[in-house]
């Protein structure tokens, strides 16, 4: 899984960021289940996805503070 760039995320609208955040959280939950069942081969994807979620939340918070 390739990490998302903050530059690319900033180009998205607020609604797109919210949808992406929801999707990412669901994906993370699925990956955690697979990891606990020892079915996940790429364990680095967990860390990458957690960092992507943090980036998205940071951009959303920056936009809220700017208003």
MDTraj code that builds the backbone (N, CA, C; nanometers):
import mdtraj as md
import numpy as np

residues = "UNK UNK UNK UNK UNK UNK UNK UNK UNK UNK UNK UNK UNK UNK UNK UNK UNK UNK UNK UNK UNK UNK UNK UNK UNK UNK UNK UNK UNK UNK UNK UNK UNK UNK UNK UNK UNK UNK UNK UNK UNK UNK UNK UNK UNK UNK UNK UNK UNK UNK UNK UNK UNK UNK UNK UNK UNK UNK UNK UNK UNK UNK UNK UNK UNK UNK UNK".split()
xyz = np.array([
    [0.0834, -0.1172, 0.0000],
    [0.0000, 0.0000, 0.0000],
    [0.0885, 0.1244, 0.0000],
    [0.0600, 0.2118, -0.0919],
    [0.1396, 0.3331, -0.1071],
    [0.0779, 0.4456, -0.0241],
    [0.1587, 0.5177, 0.0533],
    [0.1031, 0.6255, 0.1358],
    [0.0529, 0.7414, 0.0502],
    [-0.0499, 0.8072, 0.0989],
    [-0.1045, 0.9233, 0.0281],
    [-0.0239, 1.0468, 0.0663],
    [-0.0055, 1.1350, -0.0278],
    [0.0687, 1.2584, -0.0043],
    [-0.0273, 1.3649, 0.0490],
    [0.0203, 1.4445, 0.1426],
    [-0.0615, 1.5517, 0.1991],
    [-0.1005, 1.6518, 0.0905],
    [-0.0104, 1.6723, -0.0036],
    [-0.0367, 1.7650, -0.1140],
    [-0.1585, 1.7203, -0.1938],
    [-0.1680, 1.5908, -0.2210],
    [-0.2816, 1.5379, -0.2961],
    [-0.4098, 1.5437, -0.2142],
    [-0.3988, 1.5204, -0.0849],
    [-0.5167, 1.5228, 0.0011],
    [-0.5725, 1.6641, 0.0142],
    [-0.4862, 1.7639, 0.0137],
    [-0.5318, 1.9023, 0.0272],
    [-0.6141, 1.9472, -0.0934],
    [-0.5985, 1.8808, -0.2066],
    [-0.6735, 1.9166, -0.3269],
    [-0.8172, 1.8647, -0.3233],
    [-0.8477, 1.7746, -0.2299],
    [-0.9816, 1.7175, -0.2203],
    [-1.0743, 1.8109, -0.1435],
    [-1.2044, 1.7983, -0.1712],
    [-1.3020, 1.8792, -0.0989],
    [-1.3251, 1.8208, 0.0404],
    [-1.3958, 1.8961, 0.1234],
    [-1.4238, 1.8499, 0.2595],
    [-1.5035, 1.7201, 0.2592],
    [-1.6015, 1.7117, 0.1710],
    [-1.6856, 1.5914, 0.1641],
    [-1.6040, 1.4707, 0.1169],
    [-1.5168, 1.4923, 0.0200],
    [-1.4322, 1.3827, -0.0280],
    [-1.3376, 1.3344, 0.0817],
    [-1.2852, 1.4277, 0.1607],
    [-1.1969, 1.3900, 0.2716],
    [-1.2729, 1.3083, 0.3758],
    [-1.3962, 1.3495, 0.4051],
    [-1.4775, 1.2782, 0.5033],
    [-1.5049, 1.1358, 0.4546],
    [-1.5408, 1.1219, 0.3270],
    [-1.5665, 0.9891, 0.2702],
    [-1.4404, 0.9030, 0.2721],
    [-1.3283, 0.9631, 0.2381],
    [-1.2016, 0.8910, 0.2376],
    [-1.1638, 0.8466, 0.3782],
    [-1.1909, 0.9314, 0.4763],
    [-1.1631, 0.8975, 0.6157],
    [-1.2474, 0.7775, 0.6594],
    [-1.3750, 0.7783, 0.6245],
    [-1.4629, 0.6667, 0.6606],
    [-1.4169, 0.5364, 0.5951],
    [-1.3817, 0.5444, 0.4673],
    [-1.3325, 0.4259, 0.3958],
    [-1.2042, 0.3725, 0.4589],
    [-1.1149, 0.4631, 0.4928],
    [-0.9864, 0.4235, 0.5501],
    [-1.0052, 0.3559, 0.6853],
    [-1.0968, 0.4079, 0.7653],
    [-1.1234, 0.3471, 0.8957],
    [-1.1802, 0.2061, 0.8804],
    [-1.2704, 0.1878, 0.7838],
    [-1.3262, 0.0547, 0.7585],
    [-1.2185, -0.0417, 0.7105],
    [-1.1324, 0.0046, 0.6224],
    [-1.0235, -0.0781, 0.5720],
    [-0.9286, -0.1170, 0.6844],
    [-0.8978, -0.0219, 0.7715],
    [-0.8098, -0.0494, 0.8844],
    [-0.8703, -0.1564, 0.9755],
    [-0.9990, -0.1491, 0.9981],
    [-1.0656, -0.2494, 1.0820],
    [-1.0544, -0.3883, 1.0185],
    [-1.0762, -0.3951, 0.8869],
    [-1.0633, -0.5245, 0.8163],
    [-0.9211, -0.5780, 0.8242],
    [-0.8231, -0.4900, 0.8051],
    [-0.6835, -0.5330, 0.8101],
    [-0.6448, -0.5811, 0.9494],
    [-0.6980, -0.5155, 1.0521],
    [-0.6680, -0.5586, 1.1890],
    [-0.7238, -0.6976, 1.2166],
    [-0.8421, -0.7243, 1.1643],
    [-0.9015, -0.8576, 1.1814],
    [-0.8169, -0.9612, 1.1089],
    [-0.7787, -0.9307, 0.9860],
    [-0.6948, -1.0236, 0.9103],
    [-0.5625, -1.0470, 0.9827],
    [-0.5081, -0.9416, 1.0406],
    [-0.3804, -0.9542, 1.1120],
    [-0.3958, -1.0443, 1.2345],
    [-0.5059, -1.0289, 1.3047],
    [-0.5262, -1.1107, 1.4243],
    [-0.5484, -1.2574, 1.3897],
    [-0.6010, -1.2829, 1.2699],
    [-0.6224, -1.4203, 1.2243],
    [-0.5019, -1.4752, 1.1486],
    [-0.3947, -1.3991, 1.1465],
    [-0.2700, -1.4376, 1.0778],
    [-0.2902, -1.4586, 0.9276],
    [-0.3793, -1.3795, 0.8679],
    [-0.4049, -1.3882, 0.7243],
    [-0.3426, -1.2720, 0.6474],
    [-0.2901, -1.1750, 0.7191],
    [-0.2351, -1.0560, 0.6558],
    [-0.0869, -1.0777, 0.6255],
    [-0.0503, -1.0610, 0.4992],
    [0.0891, -1.0818, 0.4610],
    [0.1699, -0.9517, 0.4663],
    [0.1052, -0.8399, 0.4340],
    [0.1734, -0.7106, 0.4324],
    [0.1371, -0.6322, 0.5587],
    [0.2093, -0.6572, 0.6662],
    [0.1773, -0.5920, 0.7928],
    [0.2146, -0.4443, 0.7936],
    [0.2981, -0.4021, 0.7031],
    [0.3345, -0.2604, 0.6943],
    [0.2166, -0.1754, 0.6495],
    [0.1183, -0.2371, 0.5857],
    [0.0014, -0.1627, 0.5407],
    [-0.0787, -0.1073, 0.6578],
    [-0.0718, -0.1715, 0.7735],
    [-0.1399, -0.1202, 0.8924],
    [-0.0840, 0.0165, 0.9316],
    [0.0458, 0.0271, 0.9398],
    [0.1099, 0.1532, 0.9781],
    [0.0856, 0.2610, 0.8726],
    [0.0938, 0.2228, 0.7473],
    [0.0725, 0.3178, 0.6383],
    [-0.0688, 0.3741, 0.6445],
    [-0.1652, 0.2875, 0.6667],
    [-0.3045, 0.3304, 0.6713],
    [-0.3318, 0.4182, 0.7936],
    [-0.2707, 0.3851, 0.9068],
    [-0.2875, 0.4679, 1.0272],
    [-0.2317, 0.6084, 1.0038],
    [-0.1197, 0.6170, 0.9359],
    [-0.0593, 0.7472, 0.9069],
    [-0.1448, 0.8265, 0.8078],
    [-0.2036, 0.7568, 0.7093],
    [-0.2927, 0.8233, 0.6144],
    [-0.4139, 0.8817, 0.6869],
    [-0.4689, 0.8054, 0.7807],
    [-0.5837, 0.8534, 0.8575],
    [-0.5443, 0.9774, 0.9372],
    [-0.4268, 0.9759, 0.9950],
    [-0.3790, 1.0918, 1.0708],
    [-0.3627, 1.2128, 0.9799],
    [-0.3114, 1.1927, 0.8590],
    [-0.2951, 1.3038, 0.7642],
    [-0.4310, 1.3644, 0.7287],
    [-0.5282, 1.2775, 0.7024],
    [-0.6619, 1.3243, 0.6653],
    [-0.7232, 1.4038, 0.7803],
    [-0.7122, 1.3510, 0.9022],
    [-0.7674, 1.4210, 1.0180],
    [-0.6988, 1.5555, 1.0389],
    [-0.5695, 1.5611, 1.0163],
    [-0.4951, 1.6856, 1.0319],
    [-0.5446, 1.7909, 0.9332],
    [-0.5652, 1.7523, 0.8098],
    [-0.6116, 1.8465, 0.7076],
    [-0.7528, 1.8946, 0.7399],
    [-0.8391, 1.8039, 0.7855],
    [-0.9752, 1.8428, 0.8232],
    [-0.9714, 1.9436, 0.9381],
    [-0.8875, 1.9183, 1.0388],
    [-0.8764, 2.0089, 1.1521],
    [-0.8174, 2.1444, 1.1125],
    [-0.7201, 2.1430, 1.0214],
    [-0.6635, 2.2700, 0.9735],
    [-0.7696, 2.3551, 0.9063],
    [-0.8548, 2.2914, 0.8278],
    [-0.9606, 2.3641, 0.7577],
    [-1.0639, 2.4177, 0.8564],
    [-1.0946, 2.3415, 0.9606],
    [-1.1902, 2.3895, 1.0611],
    [-1.1352, 2.5114, 1.1339],
    [-1.0068, 2.5076, 1.1676],
    [-0.9456, 2.6195, 1.2395],
    [-0.9335, 2.7438, 1.1517],
    [-0.9194, 2.7234, 1.0232],
    [-0.9042, 2.8367, 0.9313],
    [-1.0352, 2.9134, 0.9159],
    [-1.1467, 2.8465, 0.9424],
    [-1.2778, 2.9133, 0.9262],
    [-1.3143, 2.9987, 1.0419],
])
top = md.Topology()
chain = top.add_chain()
for i, resn in enumerate(residues, 1):
    res = top.add_residue(resn, chain, resSeq=i)
    for name in ("N", "CA", "C"):
        top.add_atom(name, md.element.get_by_symbol(name[0]), res)
traj = md.Trajectory(xyz[None], top)
